[in-house]
Amino acid sequence: MEDNKIIELFLSRDESAIRETAAKYGTRLKQAAFAILEDRGAAEECENDTYLQAWNRIPPDEPRGYLYEYLGRIIRHLAIDECRRAGAQKRCAVYCELTREMEECLPGPENAESRLEAQEIRRILSDFLAGRPAEQRAVFLRRYWYFDSIAEISRLFGIHEEKVKSILFRMRKALKKHLEKEGYTV
């Protein structure tokens, strides 16, 4: 079923919206949560909580044209919260490491106090990624959105780990420059 039809089901408060969402995106959502938690049971709980939050948020939200991204954002936040709660040292350590890496090039909350400013940063990040070659963009997203390890990305793309590290380093450096050009300093 198409996303717009699923959104219409949510808007009309039809419970089949959850079934249709699960059929279309369930596997991908679980994979996103599992990448953070490394626990299938916890990933399934996050998936179910994602559907509940989507049910409670739509309406008033109407994520037309970006339903998966909308759900992905919800499940990532739920998985990260669960990671913090559970104190899963290995994954929390990865999360902290990746957060530190991105802090080097993204402004912190003290620089993005308003919602409009946060939306502007998202737009700038999207524009930045859209201007990158597909492989670089995919490597960046696999690392910072899906929390894949360097080894996993290397295997997935069939490139050496050093190349993955180099791509990520250069992307962070270029992102920092891009943000500075747009008026944001780190």
N, C-alpha and C positions, 0 to 999 in steps of 0.2 A: 504494500500500500504506500502511496506517496505521502510525503511529510505533511503537505497541506491538508490532506484528508484526515491524517492522524490528529493534527492540530484542531480540525473541526470537531472531531470526536471529543477531544478534551474540552473544548469550548462548550459543547452541548452536554457535558458531564456524562458522556457515555462511557461506561467502564470498559468497553472493548478497546478503548484507546490504549490502555495499559497492555492488553494482550498483543495488539498490533505493534506497539512500541517494542515490546519484548521480542516479538518474532523478528522484527527488522534489525534491532540494535543490541539485543541482549548479549550476544556473544562478544561483540566489540566492547561493550561497557564492562563486562566481567573481566576481559583481558586488561583493560585500563586499570581497574582496581587491583587485579592480581599483580600487575607490574609494580605496584607500590607496596602491597601488603605481603605478597608471596604466601597467601593463605586462601585457598579456594572457598572455604566456608565464609570467611570474612568478606571476600570479594562478592559472593552471592548476597550477603546481607546488605552490602553497599548498593548492589544492583536493585534490590527490592526497595531500599530507602530512597534511591534515585527516582523510582516510579512514584513513590508516595510524595516526594517533594515536587515532582513535575505535576502531579495531580493537584496539589495544593497551590501551585504557582500559576497554573494555566487554567483559567484566567486569573489574574489580569495580564500576565505575560502572554505574548503571542509570538513564539520563536519561529515564525515562517521563514523558510529558506535556510535555517541553521539549527534544525532540531537536534541533530547529533551533537553538534558543538555545544548546544545548550545543555543537553544531558551529560555530555562529557565533562563539562565544567562542574556540574553538580556532583558527579561520581568521584571526580578527582578530589574535590574538597572533602567529601565524606571519607574517602580512603585515607587522605592525609590526616584528618582528624582521628580516625581509627588507629592509624599508625602511632600518632602521638599518645593516644589513650593506652594502647596496648604496650607501649614502650618497646616496640619491636626494634631492637638496637641496630640490626644490620640495615634494614630499610630506612629507618630514621636517620642513620648515618649517611646513607646515600642521598636522602632528601636534603639533609643539612649541607652536604657537600655541593649539591647542585644549586641550592639556594645561594651559597657563598659565591659560586661561579657567576651566577646571574646578577648578584648584588654589585659586581664589578662594573656592570654596564647598564643596569636599569636603576632609575631613581627609586629611592625607598619611599615608604608611606609618608614620611614627613614632607616630601616634595610633591606628593600626589594626593593632597588632602581632599579635594573635591571630586565628586563623581564625574564631572565633565572632564577634569584633567585626566582621570583614570581612563575614560573612554578615548581621549586623545592619544594617550600612550598606547592603548590597544590598536588604534588606527595606525599609528606610526610603526608599531611592531609588525602589523599585517602588511603595510606597504613595504617595509624593509624586507620581509620574507618573500613577498611576491616578486621583488626585484632580484632575487638570488636564483642561481641555477637549481634545478629540481633536486639534484643529489644533495647539495648543501642544505637546502631547505628541509629535505626529508631527514637528514642526519641530525640537524638541529632539533626538529620536532621529536624524533625518536628519543633523543637524550633529555630534553627539557619538558616535554609534554608527557611522554610515556615512561620516562625514567629508565630507559634501557641502559645497560652497562656499555662501556666502550667495546668489550668483547662481543656482546650481542649485536651491536650495530655493525661491527667489522664483519661478522658472520653473515648478517642479513644482507649487506650490500656487496659482499665479496671483495672488501678492501682491507688493507693492513690497518692495525690498530693505531699506528703512528699517523696514518693519513686521517683517521677519524679525529684524533686529538688535534691535529693541525687544522682541520676544517672547523672544529668547534672553537679553537682559540681565535682563529681569524674571524669567524662569525661574531664572536663576542666583542672583539676589538672593533670590527666594522659597525656593529650595532651601537656601541658606545659613541663612536664618531657620528653616526646617523642621528642619534638622540641629541647630541650636543649641537649638531647643525640645526635641529628643530627647536633648540632653546632649552633643552633639559640637561642639567649637569648632575653628575654622580658624586 
